């Protein structure tokens, strides 16, 4: 992740100080949409672990469904509020027109990314709770490693737009991988039942 952040800063600096500032502002604002979800998917790990260890798969699935619903609702609600007031919120941090316009554009991409990142976080939490360290590690590593080639490809193919949307594309792909691993885990659990 450190390399990803350094790469993002270097690539955005290529387009000027306004791009670096816009990324910084937008990332902090978009994180608000993820914080509530993060609290849920980290907090639910012990519940999933307890239900899984007790072989109470019905309860574990119920916990996951309810948590997924809350994560989706909270992330969507926060994202919607931020989206509605996006210009006003970005203006709180800068009065530079380039920073504001670029920040709004980046913010839209990051708000889309937030929903997928929250779901990815839940997948990681499920794997940790179910004692599936391999799957949890795969998810964590993929999330960090995919961003680098996608960002490089995006920059050289689409310029600043490619850098901006690289995080969203990475989160979508990571979420798809998480869904695949979750389906495999569900199949394993069903076979044990």
Backbone as a printed PyTorch tensor [residue, N CA C, xyz], in Angstrom:
tensor([[[  0.8270,  -1.2010,   0.0000],
         [  0.0000,   0.0000,   0.0000],
         [  0.8620,   1.2530,   0.0000]],

        [[  1.9990,   1.1970,   0.6800],
         [  2.8960,   2.3510,   0.6990],
         [  3.3680,   2.6570,  -0.7170]],

        [[  3.7330,   1.6050,  -1.4550],
         [  4.1820,   1.7870,  -2.8300],
         [  3.0460,   2.3520,  -3.6780]],

        [[  1.8360,   1.8560,  -3.4630],
         [  0.6750,   2.3410,  -4.2170],
         [  0.4310,   3.8260,  -3.9740]],

        [[  0.5140,   4.2380,  -2.7090],
         [  0.2990,   5.6450,  -2.3750],
         [  1.3950,   6.5210,  -2.9670]],

        [[  2.6450,   6.0550,  -2.8790],
         [  3.7570,   6.8100,  -3.4730],
         [  3.5840,   6.9370,  -4.9800]],

        [[  3.1700,   5.8480,  -5.6120],
         [  2.9510,   5.8630,  -7.0490],
         [  1.8120,   6.8120,  -7.4160]],

        [[  0.7430,   6.7630,  -6.6400],
         [ -0.3890,   7.6620,  -6.8730],
         [  0.0420,   9.1160,  -6.7420]],

        [[  0.7980,   9.4300,  -5.7120],
         [  1.2790,  10.8100,  -5.5250],
         [  2.1900,  11.2380,  -6.6730]],

        [[  3.0900,  10.3460,  -7.0930],
         [  3.9870,  10.6830,  -8.2030],
         [  3.2270,  10.8780,  -9.5080]],

        [[  2.2730,   9.9900,  -9.7840],
         [  1.5060,  10.1160, -11.0160],
         [  0.6310,  11.3540, -11.0140]],

        [[  0.0210,  11.6510,  -9.8740],
         [ -0.8250,  12.8470,  -9.8200],
         [  0.0230,  14.1180,  -9.8710]],

        [[  1.2380,  14.0830,  -9.3100],
         [  2.1370,  15.2480,  -9.3580],
         [  2.5290,  15.5730, -10.7910]],

        [[  2.5370,  14.5680, -11.6470],
         [  2.8540,  14.7680, -13.0610],
         [  1.8680,  15.7570, -13.7000]],

        [[  0.6380,  15.7910, -13.1880],
         [ -0.3980,  16.6650, -13.7450],
         [ -0.4950,  18.0020, -13.0180]],

        [[  0.3040,  18.1960, -11.9920],
         [  0.3530,  19.4770, -11.3110],
         [ -0.0640,  19.3970,  -9.8530]],

        [[  0.2360,  20.4630,  -9.1260],
         [ -0.0980,  20.5340,  -7.7010],
         [ -1.5970,  20.4170,  -7.4570]],

        [[ -2.3960,  20.9570,  -8.3880],
         [ -3.8500,  20.9000,  -8.2040],
         [ -4.3430,  19.4530,  -8.1710]],

        [[ -3.7130,  18.5660,  -8.9650],
         [ -4.1250,  17.1590,  -8.9840],
         [ -3.7700,  16.4740,  -7.6710]],

        [[ -2.5830,  16.7720,  -7.1340],
         [ -2.1670,  16.1980,  -5.8480],
         [ -3.1200,  16.6550,  -4.7450]],

        [[ -3.4160,  17.9420,  -4.7400],
         [ -4.3380,  18.4810,  -3.7260],
         [ -5.7250,  17.8700,  -3.8770]],

        [[ -6.1980,  17.7560,  -5.0990],
         [ -7.5270,  17.1890,  -5.3500],
         [ -7.6080,  15.7390,  -4.8850]],

        [[ -6.5430,  14.9630,  -5.1410],
         [ -6.5190,  13.5780,  -4.6690],
         [ -6.5510,  13.5210,  -3.1450]],

        [[ -5.7370,  14.3360,  -2.5110],
         [ -5.6810,  14.3400,  -1.0510],
         [ -7.0230,  14.6760,  -0.4220]],

        [[ -7.6480,  15.7130,  -0.9350],
         [ -8.9540,  16.1430,  -0.4100],
         [-10.0020,  15.0580,  -0.6450]],

        [[-10.0740,  14.5690,  -1.8670],
         [-11.1080,  13.5910,  -2.2260],
         [-10.9550,  12.2790,  -1.4740]],

        [[ -9.7130,  11.8370,  -1.2900],
         [ -9.5020,  10.5850,  -0.5580],
         [ -9.9910,  10.6940,   0.8770]],

        [[ -9.7090,  11.8030,   1.5190],
         [-10.1450,  11.9710,   2.9220],
         [-11.6710,  12.0520,   3.0120]],

        [[-12.2910,  12.7330,   2.0740],
         [-13.7530,  12.8450,   2.0940],
         [-14.3900,  11.4830,   1.8280]],

        [[-13.8870,  10.7670,   0.8270],
         [-14.4550,   9.4610,   0.4730],
         [-14.2800,   8.4480,   1.5980]],

        [[-13.2380,   8.6040,   2.4060],
         [-13.0320,   7.6820,   3.5170],
         [-14.1790,   7.7270,   4.5140]],

        [[-14.8600,   8.8560,   4.6070],
         [-16.0050,   8.9460,   5.5080],
         [-17.0600,   7.9090,   5.1600]],

        [[-17.2330,   7.6620,   3.8650],
         [-18.2190,   6.6710,   3.4260],
         [-17.8070,   5.2600,   3.8150]],

        [[-16.5050,   5.0360,   4.0210],
         [-16.0160,   3.6970,   4.3330],
         [-15.8570,   3.4360,   5.8260]],

        [[-15.7570,   4.4820,   6.6450],
         [-15.4540,   4.2770,   8.0650],
         [-16.5170,   3.4820,   8.8060]],

        [[-17.7890,   3.7940,   8.5760],
         [-18.8540,   3.0480,   9.2580],
         [-18.8320,   1.5870,   8.8200]],

        [[-18.6430,   1.3800,   7.5260],
         [-18.5740,   0.0090,   7.0070],
         [-17.3690,  -0.7230,   7.5880]],

        [[-16.2620,  -0.0250,   7.7020],
         [-15.0500,  -0.6430,   8.2430],
         [-15.2740,  -1.0900,   9.6800]],

        [[-15.9390,  -0.2560,  10.4620],
         [-16.2540,  -0.6350,  11.8380],
         [-17.1050,  -1.8900,  11.8910]],

        [[-18.0410,  -2.0090,  10.9460],
         [-18.8960,  -3.1970,  10.9150],
         [-18.1320,  -4.4440,  10.4940]],

        [[-17.3800,  -4.3630,   9.4120],
         [-16.7370,  -5.5900,   8.9400],
         [-15.5580,  -6.0180,   9.7970]],

        [[-14.9850,  -5.1150,  10.5520],
         [-13.9530,  -5.5270,  11.5080],
         [-14.6160,  -6.0470,  12.7940]],

        [[-15.6700,  -5.3720,  13.2020],
         [-16.3590,  -5.7560,  14.4270],
         [-17.1010,  -7.0750,  14.3460]],

        [[-17.4680,  -7.4910,  13.1490],
         [-18.2530,  -8.7180,  13.0040],
         [-17.3740,  -9.9780,  12.9490]],

        [[-16.0800,  -9.8140,  12.8060],
         [-15.1770, -10.9800,  12.7090],
         [-15.3390, -11.9340,  13.8970]],

        [[-15.3490, -11.4520,  15.1530],
         [-15.5290, -12.3950,  16.2750],
         [-16.8750, -13.1220,  16.2440]],

        [[-17.9320, -12.4490,  15.7920],
         [-19.2440, -13.1020,  15.7100],
         [-19.2230, -14.2270,  14.6750]],

        [[-18.6090, -13.9400,  13.5290],
         [-18.5020, -14.9710,  12.4890],
         [-17.6510, -16.1260,  12.9960]],

        [[-16.5440, -15.8050,  13.6460],
         [-15.6430, -16.8450,  14.1700],
         [-16.3550, -17.7150,  15.1970]],

        [[-17.1150, -17.0920,  16.0890],
         [-17.8190, -17.8500,  17.1190],
         [-18.8510, -18.7800,  16.4870]],

        [[-19.6570, -18.2600,  15.5670],
         [-20.6810, -19.0790,  14.9210],
         [-20.0490, -20.2050,  14.1020]],

        [[-18.9570, -19.8910,  13.4080],
         [-18.2860, -20.8990,  12.5780],
         [-17.6800, -22.0010,  13.4460]],

        [[-17.0140, -21.6010,  14.5390],
         [-16.3930, -22.5810,  15.4340],
         [-17.4390, -23.4470,  16.1180]],

        [[-18.6040, -22.8750,  16.3930],
         [-19.6890, -23.6240,  17.0250],
         [-20.4700, -24.4610,  16.0070]],

        [[-20.0300, -24.4040,  14.7560],
         [-20.7000, -25.1040,  13.6530],
         [-22.1600, -24.6770,  13.4960]],

        [[-22.4240, -23.4460,  13.8790],
         [-23.7560, -22.8760,  13.7100],
         [-23.7490, -22.0610,  12.4160]],

        [[-23.7710, -22.7730,  11.3050],
         [-23.6230, -22.1640,   9.9780],
         [-24.8260, -21.2840,   9.6560]],

        [[-25.9920, -21.6880,  10.1160],
         [-27.1930, -20.8850,   9.8680],
         [-27.0250, -19.4980,  10.4990]],

        [[-26.5370, -19.4750,  11.7210],
         [-26.3150, -18.1910,  12.4030],
         [-25.2170, -17.3800,  11.7040]],

        [[-24.1470, -18.0690,  11.2870],
         [-23.0610, -17.3750,  10.6020],
         [-23.5740, -16.7150,   9.3240]],

        [[-24.3510, -17.4440,   8.5340],
         [-24.9020, -16.8810,   7.2960],
         [-25.8280, -15.7030,   7.5960]],

        [[-26.5960, -15.8110,   8.6590],
         [-27.4860, -14.7160,   9.0550],
         [-26.6830, -13.4720,   9.4380]],

        [[-25.6190, -13.6730,  10.2140],
         [-24.7450, -12.5570,  10.6150],
         [-24.1600, -11.8720,   9.3760]],

        [[-23.7120, -12.6790,   8.4260],
         [-23.1080, -12.1390,   7.2040],
         [-24.1370, -11.3660,   6.3890]],

        [[-25.3430, -11.9150,   6.2330],
         [-26.3970, -11.2310,   5.4680],
         [-26.7520,  -9.8840,   6.0880]],

        [[-26.9620,  -9.8910,   7.3980],
         [-27.3460,  -8.6510,   8.0860],
         [-26.2220,  -7.6230,   7.9940]],

        [[-24.9920,  -8.0610,   8.2160],
         [-23.8480,  -7.1470,   8.1410],
         [-23.6920,  -6.5970,   6.7290]],

        [[-23.8340,  -7.4510,   5.7240],
         [-23.7210,  -6.9980,   4.3290],
         [-24.7850,  -5.9510,   4.0200]],

        [[-25.9990,  -6.1720,   4.5160],
         [-27.0750,  -5.2000,   4.2820],
         [-26.7510,  -3.8640,   4.9460]],

        [[-26.3050,  -3.9040,   6.1920],
         [-25.9390,  -2.6610,   6.8810],
         [-24.7810,  -1.9460,   6.1880]],

        [[-23.7940,  -2.7150,   5.7500],
         [-22.6510,  -2.1150,   5.0560],
         [-23.1100,  -1.4370,   3.7760]],

        [[-23.9270,  -2.1270,   2.9990],
         [-24.4120,  -1.5530,   1.7420],
         [-25.2370,  -0.2900,   2.0010]],

        [[-26.1300,  -0.3490,   2.9880],
         [-26.9830,   0.8060,   3.2850],
         [-26.1600,   1.9860,   3.7880]],

        [[-25.2640,   1.7250,   4.7530],
         [-24.4600,   2.8300,   5.3050],
         [-23.5240,   3.4440,   4.2730]],

        [[-22.8440,   2.5950,   3.5200],
         [-21.9160,   3.1080,   2.5090],
         [-22.6700,   3.8960,   1.4530]],

        [[-23.8030,   3.3550,   1.0160],
         [-24.6050,   4.0550,   0.0050],
         [-25.1340,   5.3760,   0.5510]],

        [[-25.6320,   5.3650,   1.7900],
         [-26.1860,   6.5920,   2.3840],
         [-25.1160,   7.6730,   2.5340]],

        [[-23.9660,   7.3010,   3.0980],
         [-22.8840,   8.2780,   3.2360],
         [-22.4200,   8.7770,   1.8710]],

        [[-22.2830,   7.8580,   0.9250],
         [-21.8390,   8.2330,  -0.4210],
         [-22.8380,   9.1640,  -1.0900]],

        [[-24.1200,   8.8800,  -0.9160],
         [-25.1580,   9.7190,  -1.5160],
         [-25.1320,  11.1270,  -0.9280]],

        [[-25.0050,  11.2210,   0.3840],
         [-24.9440,  12.5420,   1.0330],
         [-23.7190,  13.3110,   0.5500]],

        [[-22.5840,  12.6410,   0.5060],
         [-21.3590,  13.2980,   0.0300],
         [-21.5140,  13.6940,  -1.4350]],

        [[-22.1140,  12.8210,  -2.2380],
         [-22.3060,  13.1160,  -3.6580],
         [-23.1920,  14.3510,  -3.8460]],

        [[-24.2700,  14.4200,  -3.0880],
         [-25.1890,  15.5600,  -3.2170],
         [-24.4920,  16.8730,  -2.8790]],

        [[-23.6780,  16.8560,  -1.8430],
         [-23.0100,  18.0770,  -1.3920],
         [-21.5370,  18.1380,  -1.8060]],

        [[-21.1610,  17.3870,  -2.8250],
         [-19.7620,  17.2360,  -3.2130],
         [-19.0420,  18.5570,  -3.4670]],

        [[-19.6770,  19.4610,  -4.1970],
         [-19.0050,  20.7200,  -4.5000],
         [-18.8010,  21.5520,  -3.2440]],

        [[-19.8100,  21.6400,  -2.4240],
         [-19.6980,  22.4150,  -1.1830],
         [-18.6390,  21.8350,  -0.2590]],

        [[-18.5740,  20.5140,  -0.1950],
         [-17.6030,  19.8590,   0.6840],
         [-16.1820,  20.1020,   0.1840]],

        [[-15.9560,  19.9500,  -1.1120],
         [-14.6150,  20.1690,  -1.6590],
         [-14.2170,  21.6330,  -1.4920]],

        [[-15.1680,  22.5370,  -1.6430],
         [-14.8820,  23.9730,  -1.4790],
         [-14.4460,  24.3210,  -0.0510]],

        [[-14.7790,  23.4920,   0.9200],
         [-14.3300,  23.7350,   2.2910],
         [-12.8070,  23.6610,   2.3970]],

        [[-12.1830,  22.9220,   1.4770],
         [-10.7480,  22.6850,   1.5430],
         [ -9.9280,  23.5370,   0.5760]],

        [[-10.5700,  24.0720,  -0.4520],
         [ -9.8410,  24.8620,  -1.4450],
         [-10.7980,  25.7880,  -2.1850]],

        [[-10.2440,  26.9050,  -2.6280],
         [-11.0440,  27.8090,  -3.4690],
         [-10.4770,  27.8680,  -4.8880]],

        [[ -9.4830,  27.0220,  -5.1670],
         [ -8.8780,  26.9470,  -6.4920],
         [ -9.8130,  26.1680,  -7.4240]],

        [[-10.1710,  26.7630,  -8.5390],
         [-11.1210,  26.1580,  -9.4730],
         [-10.6470,  24.8000,  -9.9810]],

        [[ -9.3510,  24.6980, -10.3120],
         [ -8.8180,  23.4220, -10.8080],
         [ -8.8990,  22.3340,  -9.7410]],

        [[ -8.5610,  22.6890,  -8.5150],
         [ -8.6310,  21.7250,  -7.4100],
         [-10.0710,  21.2970,  -7.1830]],

        [[-10.9890,  22.2350,  -7.1930],
         [-12.4080,  21.9270,  -6.9580],
         [-12.9450,  21.0050,  -8.0450]],

        [[-12.7430,  21.3780,  -9.3060],
         [-13.2820,  20.5650, -10.4110],
         [-12.6600,  19.1720, -10.4560]],

        [[-11.3510,  19.1040, -10.3090],
         [-10.6750,  17.8030, -10.3070],
         [-11.0660,  16.9980,  -9.0690]],

        [[-11.1650,  17.6730,  -7.9280],
         [-11.5540,  17.0060,  -6.6820],
         [-12.9390,  16.4020,  -6.7580]],

        [[-13.8610,  17.1080,  -7.3750],
         [-15.2320,  16.5870,  -7.5320],
         [-15.2210,  15.3360,  -8.4050]],

        [[-14.4690,  15.4010,  -9.4860],
         [-14.3750,  14.2610, -10.4070],
         [-13.7540,  13.0460,  -9.7060]],

        [[-12.6690,  13.2680,  -8.9870],
         [-12.0050,  12.1870,  -8.2460],
         [-12.9430,  11.6330,  -7.1770]],

        [[-13.6510,  12.5280,  -6.5090],
         [-14.5700,  12.1230,  -5.4430],
         [-15.6430,  11.1770,  -5.9680]],

        [[-16.1550,  11.4430,  -7.1410],
         [-17.1710,  10.5640,  -7.7330],
         [-16.5950,   9.1570,  -7.9350]],

        [[-15.3870,   9.0860,  -8.4930],
         [-14.7500,   7.7770,  -8.7030],
         [-14.5150,   7.0620,  -7.3740]],

        [[-14.0930,   7.8050,  -6.3600],
         [-13.7940,   7.1970,  -5.0610],
         [-15.0560,   6.7790,  -4.3140]],

        [[-16.1530,   7.4770,  -4.5140],
         [-17.4090,   7.0800,  -3.8660],
         [-17.9280,   5.7720,  -4.4620]],

        [[-17.7590,   5.6080,  -5.7640],
         [-18.1210,   4.3300,  -6.3930],
         [-17.2200,   3.2330,  -5.8320]],

        [[-15.9470,   3.5460,  -5.7310],
         [-14.9650,   2.6070,  -5.1980],
         [-15.2760,   2.2150,  -3.7550]],

        [[-15.8180,   3.1480,  -2.9800],
         [-16.0780,   2.9150,  -1.5520],
         [-17.0200,   1.7400,  -1.3220]],

        [[-18.0450,   1.6250,  -2.1510],
         [-18.9890,   0.5200,  -1.9720],
         [-18.2930,  -0.8190,  -2.1940]],

        [[-17.5160,  -0.9200,  -3.2560],
         [-16.8120,  -2.1670,  -3.5430],
         [-15.7420,  -2.4610,  -2.4920]],

        [[-15.0520,  -1.4180,  -2.0270],
         [-14.0310,  -1.5980,  -0.9860],
         [-14.6610,  -2.0950,   0.3080]],

        [[-15.8500,  -1.6060,   0.6230],
         [-16.5430,  -2.0380,   1.8400],
         [-16.9520,  -3.5060,   1.7470]],

        [[-17.4360,  -3.9040,   0.5930],
         [-17.8200,  -5.3060,   0.3990],
         [-16.5790,  -6.2050,   0.4410]],

        [[-15.4930,  -5.7270,  -0.1690],
         [-14.2200,  -6.4620,  -0.1210],
         [-13.7630,  -6.6400,   1.3230]],

        [[-13.8890,  -5.5840,   2.1150],
         [-13.5290,  -5.6660,   3.5300],
         [-14.3500,  -6.7150,   4.2580]],

        [[-15.6430,  -6.7990,   3.9290],
         [-16.4920,  -7.8160,   4.5430],
         [-16.0190,  -9.2160,   4.1440]],

        [[-15.6660,  -9.4050,   2.8750],
         [-15.1470, -10.7070,   2.4520],
         [-13.9100, -11.0830,   3.2590]],

        [[-13.0010, -10.1390,   3.4240],
         [-11.7860, -10.4010,   4.2090],
         [-12.1550, -10.7740,   5.6440]],

        [[-13.1140, -10.0540,   6.2170],
         [-13.5760, -10.3580,   7.5720],
         [-14.1960, -11.7390,   7.6760]],

        [[-14.9700, -12.1210,   6.6650],
         [-15.5790, -13.4550,   6.6520],
         [-14.4870, -14.5240,   6.6360]],

        [[-13.5080, -14.3440,   5.7720],
         [-12.4310, -15.3360,   5.6700],
         [-11.6340, -15.4180,   6.9690]],

        [[-11.3860, -14.2780,   7.5960],
         [-10.6690, -14.2910,   8.8710],
         [-11.4960, -15.0000,   9.9360]],

        [[-12.7730, -14.6810,   9.9950],
         [-13.6490, -15.2900,  10.9950],
         [-13.8130, -16.7850,  10.8080]],

        [[-13.7700, -17.2300,   9.5560],
         [-13.9260, -18.6590,   9.2610],
         [-12.5930, -19.3950,   9.3120]],

        [[-11.5420, -18.7070,   9.7460],
         [-10.2330, -19.3420,   9.8480],
         [ -9.6000, -19.6400,   8.5050]],

        [[ -9.9960, -18.9040,   7.4920],
         [ -9.4590, -19.0870,   6.1370],
         [ -8.3860, -18.0360,   5.8690]],

        [[ -7.2370, -18.2340,   6.4910],
         [ -6.1410, -17.2800,   6.3700],
         [ -5.6460, -17.1180,   4.9470]],

        [[ -5.6510, -18.2230,   4.1800],
         [ -5.1680, -18.1610,   2.8010],
         [ -6.0220, -17.1980,   1.9770]],

        [[ -7.3360, -17.3360,   2.0710],
         [ -8.2400, -16.4810,   1.3080],
         [ -8.1450, -15.0190,   1.7700]],

        [[ -8.0540, -14.8150,   3.0860],
         [ -7.9290, -13.4500,   3.6120],
         [ -6.6360, -12.7990,   3.1220]],

        [[ -5.5600, -13.5750,   3.1000],
         [ -4.2760, -13.0560,   2.6210],
         [ -4.3400, -12.7560,   1.1310]],

        [[ -4.9350, -13.6570,   0.3660],
         [ -5.0830, -13.4290,  -1.0740],
         [ -5.8030, -12.1130,  -1.3170]],

        [[ -6.9060, -11.9070,  -0.6010],
         [ -7.6890, -10.6730,  -0.7830],
         [ -6.8670,  -9.4360,  -0.4370]],

        [[ -6.1750,  -9.4750,   0.6710],
         [ -5.3850,  -8.3180,   1.1050],
         [ -4.2570,  -8.0110,   0.1290]],

        [[ -3.5820,  -9.0580,  -0.3240],
         [ -2.4570,  -8.8760,  -1.2430],
         [ -2.9500,  -8.4010,  -2.6090]],

        [[ -4.0100,  -9.0300,  -3.1090],
         [ -4.5510,  -8.6570,  -4.4220],
         [ -4.9760,  -7.1880,  -4.4300]],

        [[ -5.5980,  -6.7590,  -3.3540],
         [ -6.0660,  -5.3780,  -3.2610],
         [ -4.9110,  -4.3980,  -3.4320]],

        [[ -3.7640,  -4.6990,  -2.8570],
         [ -2.6190,  -3.8080,  -2.9730],
         [ -1.8490,  -3.9730,  -4.2670]],

        [[ -1.6950,  -5.2260,  -4.7040],
         [ -0.8660,  -5.4950,  -5.8800],
         [ -1.5590,  -5.1130,  -7.1870]],

        [[ -2.8570,  -5.3280,  -7.3020],
         [ -3.5690,  -5.0070,  -8.5410],
         [ -3.5080,  -3.5130,  -8.8750]],

        [[ -3.5210,  -2.6820,  -7.8410],
         [ -3.5770,  -1.2400,  -8.0730],
         [ -2.3840,  -0.7460,  -8.8840]],

        [[ -1.2120,  -1.2840,  -8.6280],
         [  0.0050,  -0.7780,  -9.2810],
         [ -0.0440,  -0.9520, -10.8050]],

        [[ -0.2440,  -2.1750, -11.3390],
         [ -0.2810,  -2.2830, -12.8040],
         [ -1.4720,  -1.5590, -13.4350]],

        [[ -2.6050,  -1.5600, -12.7270],
         [ -3.7740,  -0.8690, -13.2700],
         [ -3.5150,   0.6340, -13.3230]],

        [[ -2.8830,   1.1680, -12.2990],
         [ -2.5760,   2.5970, -12.2710],
         [ -1.5630,   2.9590, -13.3580]],

        [[ -0.5250,   2.1360, -13.5170],
         [  0.4820,   2.4010, -14.5440],
         [ -0.1600,   2.3370, -15.9300]],

        [[ -0.9320,   1.2900, -16.1720],
         [ -1.6170,   1.1420, -17.4550],
         [ -2.5850,   2.3000, -17.6870]],

        [[ -3.3210,   2.6600, -16.6430],
         [ -4.2770,   3.7670, -16.7500],
         [ -3.6030,   5.0850, -17.0770]],

        [[ -2.4810,   5.3610, -16.4140],
         [ -1.7720,   6.6230, -16.6480],
         [ -1.2870,   6.7250, -18.0860]],

        [[ -0.6700,   5.6550, -18.5550],
         [ -0.0850,   5.7050, -19.8940],
         [ -1.1140,   5.5210, -21.0090]],

        [[ -2.2960,   5.0290, -20.6580],
         [ -3.3440,   4.8600, -21.6650],
         [ -4.3380,   6.0240, -21.6650]],

        [[ -4.7640,   6.4450, -20.4540],
         [ -5.8210,   7.4540, -20.3650],
         [ -5.4010,   8.7160, -19.6220]],

        [[ -4.1510,   8.8240, -19.2340],
         [ -3.6720,  10.0220, -18.5390],
         [ -4.2410,  10.1200, -17.1300]],

        [[ -4.5900,  11.3260, -16.7290],
         [ -5.1130,  11.5650, -15.3820],
         [ -6.3910,  10.7700, -15.1290]],

        [[ -7.2510,  10.6430, -16.1360],
         [ -8.4710,   9.8390, -15.9730],
         [ -8.1390,   8.4010, -15.5930]],

        [[ -7.1070,   7.8500, -16.2170],
         [ -6.6840,   6.4810, -15.9050],
         [ -6.1990,   6.3350, -14.4770]],

        [[ -5.4800,   7.3510, -13.9910],
         [ -5.0040,   7.3290, -12.6020],
         [ -6.1990,   7.4240, -11.6550]],

        [[ -7.1230,   8.3070, -11.9620],
         [ -8.2980,   8.5160, -11.1050],
         [ -9.1390,   7.2390, -10.9950]],

        [[ -9.4320,   6.6110, -12.1070],
         [-10.3280,   5.4540, -12.1030],
         [ -9.6140,   4.1410, -11.7710]],

        [[ -8.2870,   4.1630, -11.6420],
         [ -7.5500,   2.9360, -11.3400],
         [ -7.9520,   2.3420,  -9.9950]],

        [[ -8.2180,   3.1890,  -9.0100],
         [ -8.6210,   2.6690,  -7.6970],
         [ -9.9920,   2.0100,  -7.7640]],

        [[-10.8890,   2.6090,  -8.5120],
         [-12.2340,   2.0450,  -8.6510],
         [-12.1730,   0.6990,  -9.3650]],

        [[-11.4230,   0.6410, -10.4500],
         [-11.2800,  -0.6180, -11.1970],
         [-10.6540,  -1.6940, -10.3090]],

        [[ -9.6340,  -1.3160,  -9.5390],
         [ -8.9830,  -2.2640,  -8.6390],
         [ -9.9660,  -2.8070,  -7.6090]],

        [[-10.7610,  -1.9390,  -7.0120],
         [-11.7230,  -2.3900,  -5.9980],
         [-12.7930,  -3.2910,  -6.6070]],

        [[-13.2310,  -2.9840,  -7.8180],
         [-14.2370,  -3.8320,  -8.4760],
         [-13.6550,  -5.2170,  -8.7350]],

        [[-12.4310,  -5.2790,  -9.2830],
         [-11.8030,  -6.5750,  -9.5610],
         [-11.5460,  -7.3630,  -8.2770]],

        [[-11.0850,  -6.6820,  -7.2380],
         [-10.8440,  -7.3530,  -5.9560],
         [-12.1420,  -7.8880,  -5.3770]],

        [[-13.2090,  -7.1310,  -5.5130],
         [-14.5210,  -7.5650,  -5.0230],
         [-14.9970,  -8.8080,  -5.7840]],

        [[-14.7560,  -8.8480,  -7.0800],
         [-15.1270, -10.0180,  -7.8830],
         [-14.3410, -11.2480,  -7.4220]],

        [[-13.0520, -11.0640,  -7.1550],
         [-12.2300, -12.1710,  -6.6440],
         [-12.7580, -12.6230,  -5.2820]],

        [[-13.1270, -11.6710,  -4.4260],
         [-13.7000, -11.9980,  -3.1210],
         [-14.9960, -12.7750,  -3.2510]],

        [[-15.8230, -12.3860,  -4.2020],
         [-17.0850, -13.0840,  -4.4360],
         [-16.8240, -14.5270,  -4.8610]],

        [[-15.8500, -14.7050,  -5.7320],
         [-15.4820, -16.0570,  -6.1670],
         [-15.0100, -16.9040,  -4.9840]],

        [[-14.1270, -16.3440,  -4.1580],
         [-13.6270, -17.0740,  -2.9820],
         [-14.7470, -17.3480,  -1.9860]],

        [[-15.6890, -16.4040,  -1.8380],
         [-16.8260, -16.5820,  -0.9330],
         [-17.7230, -17.7210,  -1.4300]],

        [[-17.9590, -17.7930,  -2.7270],
         [-18.7750, -18.8720,  -3.2940],
         [-18.1070, -20.2250,  -3.0210]],

        [[-16.7920, -20.2820,  -3.1780],
         [-16.0640, -21.5250,  -2.8690],
         [-16.1910, -21.8910,  -1.3960]],

        [[-16.0820, -20.8830,  -0.5140],
         [-16.2170, -21.1380,   0.9200],
         [-17.6240, -21.6410,   1.2420]],

        [[-18.6340, -21.0170,   0.6530],
         [-20.0200, -21.4580,   0.8880],
         [-20.2120, -22.9010,   0.4340]],

        [[-19.6090, -23.2660,  -0.6890],
         [-19.7100, -24.6290,  -1.1910],
         [-19.0520, -25.6050,  -0.2170]],

        [[-17.8770, -25.2310,   0.3100],
         [-17.1900, -26.0750,   1.2940],
         [-18.0380, -26.2380,   2.5540]],

        [[-18.6220, -25.1440,   3.0020],
         [-19.4680, -25.1860,   4.2090],
         [-20.6870, -26.0610,   3.9690]],

        [[-21.3230, -25.9240,   2.7830],
         [-22.5100, -26.7120,   2.4690],
         [-22.1760, -28.2070,   2.4240]],

        [[-20.9890, -28.5430,   1.9140],
         [-20.5820, -29.9510,   1.8590],
         [-20.3860, -30.5070,   3.2630]],

        [[-19.8740, -29.6750,   4.1800],
         [-19.6730, -30.1280,   5.5660],
         [-21.0000, -30.2680,   6.2940]],

        [[-21.9790, -29.4380,   5.9120],
         [-23.2950, -29.5250,   6.5660],
         [-23.9600, -30.8460,   6.1840]]])
